[in-house]
Amino acid sequence: MTPLYIGISLLSNKEKDSLHKEGRRILGLLAQEPGAYEPIDHLITREPGGKPYFIDRRGDFNISHAGRMVAVTYTQERSTLRGLPLRTGCDIEYLYPRGNLEAIASRFFSSEEQAYITEGTRELERLTRFYQLWVLKECFLKTLGLGVNRIKHTPSFIHGNTLEKELTYQEFGSTCNSECTLTLYLYELGNLPEEPYILALAQERNPGRTFLSEGTAPHVYWFSQESLPLRNRVEIRAQVRGIDG
């Protein structure tokens, strides 16, 4: 059983070029043998939907950054149905205050998700709930190789004012072919309220694979001297049913 790796780094600045380079550095360290590091940009191309992948299909990965933090997911586990690496995705967001949360939520989120946000008793709680949903939705799309323009068509992650642990999603032309299962993990990072982040990561699962509680938790590695605490881990199972046409 090959694990899902998540590499995280906290930089001293928020420059996009520095964040991009750090993401590629982390990916190179995760994807290559110890001591065999080399630049990897020439090994990467993109799917029609924009998801990057290794030309030689050595594994699947995804990169996200926000604020001064970079996150990279990587796995070498292969699909027993397709023979290709199982798909993975991630999204990280910095919880900066926004004055238009309700407007964004009304445009992209379900009515239950909107209620989940507005029923937060404090501003920080409402902000956290908004970003929980946003990173789950964007991570979900990135794993499937779909653009963020599809975010309003993602499944509702809320049921009965709590995060849904089991959900089903139908998508035309799904990259998982006829059907697949994704496991999503949700983390909060940082020291509230000084520097809070929300991180979601996902991996496609082979038939019969188990949940996090049964030994399949992602392996988390920090690639910077500075680190932040991770907490409030939540696991969600999503059944994706692709429809050709």
Secondary structure, DSSP 8 states (H G I E B T S, - for coil): ----EEEEEE-SS--HHHHHHHHHHHHHHHHS-TT-----GGGEEE-TTS-EEETT-S-EEEEEEETTEEEEEEE--B-TTTSSB--EEEEEEE----S-HHHHHHHHS-HHHHHHHHT-SSHHHHHHHHHHHHHHHHHHHHHHT--GGGGGGS---EETTEE-SEEEEEEET-TTTTEEEEEEEEEEES-TTTS-EEEEEEEEE-TT---GGGTT--EEEE-SS----EEEEEEEEEEEEEE--
